[in-house]
Structure formats: structure tokens, C-alpha cells
Amino acid sequence: MKKFEFRLAAALMARNADLELKQGELANVNQRLALGQELLETRQVEFKQIASAGPRQGAGFDPALELQRQRHLDHVRNEVETRRELVRQLEGERDEAQAKVAQAYRDVRALEILEEKDRAAWLLEFKREEQKMADDRNSQRHGR
């Protein structure tokens, strides 16, 4: 009997390669998202420190220094908002990449199921052939 060959082996290999590619894209997006979140947290901490470092009671008030602090505070606030938007965008990209990976996995799994069914059919046919050969041998022995 011939050796088992899956009729869609090339398609399965291509789907596996596509799955690996999409998993790599997901890992890349996750890495960029982690970096974006880290930078956002850093800027948020910086914003809180600047906001809490305002003029103290009983201390001298320098309007020029306060104006400079307010400008820096506005700049950091804008940067925090920009980074929040970037993180939201990266989260959207991550969700899309996860959906693509899930679809690619389903495609691979569907082909694997077909392969399992083909292998089971081949094995059944192989066992039938084996049984037939054994029956033929036995009938020849007893028929003599």
C-alpha cells in the first residue's frame, strides 16, 4: 500500500507560514504598545510632579517662574494626551492583529482536521487491504 500523503499539504504549510507571520506582527504591535504605555505612564508621573510643585504658601512668588512652570505643564499635558491617543490607536491595531491571528489559526486548524480525516480514511483503507491480504493467504493455505 502506498504511503500516506495529505492532498492539501502545500496549503497547510502555506497557512502555517501565514499564521507565523501574523503572530510576528502581533508580537510587534504588542511590543510597540508596551513601549507606548510605558512612555505614557512616565509622562503622567512627570505631569503630576509638575502640577504638585506649584507655589507654596508662605514662599516667595515669582510670576516669571510660575509662567514658565505653567507653560511646561501645558506642554506635558498635551504630550500626555498625544500619548493616550497613540496608545488607543495601538490598542486598535493590537485588536486587529489578534483577530487576524485568530482567523489564521482557524484556517490552519480546519486544514489539520481535514488531514486527520484523510489520515483516518487512509488508515482504514490500509487495514482493509491488510485484512484482505491476510484472508487471501489463509484461504490459499486452507484451500490446498
N, C-alpha and C positions, 0 to 999 in steps of 0.2 A: 504494500500500500504506500501511496506517496506521503511525503512529509507534509505537515500542516503548514499552509500558507494563508495568511489573512488577506482577503481580497482588497481591503482598504488600508493596508499597512502604510502606504505612502501618505494617505490623507491623515492617518493618525499621527505619523511623525510630524507632518506639517502643522497639525493642530497643537501638538505638544510644544513645538518651537514657538508658535504664536502665543501659547499660554505663558511660556517662559519670558517672552518679550514683554508681554503685558504685566507680568509680575515685576519685571525690572522697572517698567515705567511707574508702577505703583510705589515701589520702593523709593524711586527718585522723588516722586511727589511727596511721600511721607517724610523724606529727609528734608526737603525744602520747607515743608510745613513745620517741622520741629524747629528748624532754624528761625523761621518767621515768628513762631510763638515765643521762642527764647528772646529774640530781639524786642518783641512787643512787651514782654514782662520786664525786661531791662529798662525800657523807656518809661513804662508805667511807674516803676520804682523811682526812677530819676524825677519824674513829674511830681510824685508825692513828696519827695525830698525838697524839691524847689518850692512847692506850694506851702510846705510847712515851715520853710525858712524865711517867712515874712518878717516884717519889723516887729520887734518885741516891745512890750510895754516898758517904759522907763528908759529905753535905749534911744540913742540919737537917731533922728530920721533924716536920711539923705534922699531927696527926691530923684536925683540923677541915678543913684544906685537902685532905688525902687523901680524906676522906669526900665532900667536895664534888666532887672530881675523879671519884671512883667513881660518884657519882650521875649526873654529866653523861655519863660513859662508858656507863652503863646506858641513859640516855635516848637517846643517839646510836645505841647498838646496837639498841634497839627500833625506832628510826626507820629504820635500815638494813634490818631485817627487814621492816618495813611496806613500804618502797620496793621491796624484792625481790619481795614478793608482788604489788605493783601492777604491776611490770614483767612478771611471769609472766602476770598477768591480761591486760595489754595485748598481750603476745605471742600469747595465745589469741585475742583479738579480731582481731589482725592476720591470723592464720591463717584465721579465719572470713571476714574481708573478702577475703583473697586467693582463697579458694575461691569466693566469690560473684562476684568479678571474672572468674575463670576460667570459671565456668558462663555468665555473661553473654556473655563473648567467644565461647564455643562456640555459644550461641544465635544471636548475630549472624552468625557465620561460616556456620552452617547456612543461614540465610536468604540470605546472599551467594552461596552455592553454588547455591541454588535460582534466584536471579536470573541467575547466569551460565548455567545450563542453559536457563532461559526465553529469555534473550537469544540463545543459540546456536540454539535452535529457531526463534525469530523470524527470525534472520538466514538460516537455511536456507530457511525459507518465503519470505522476501523474495527470495532468489536464485532460487528456483524460479519465482516469479511473474515476475521479470525475464527469466529464460530463456524462459519461456513467451511473454511479450510479444515478445521478440526473434524467437523461432521463428515466431510468428504474422505478424510484419512480413515476415520473409524469405519465408515461404510465399506471402504475398499478392503480394510483388514478383515472385516467380518464377512464380506461378500465372497472371499476366496475360498 
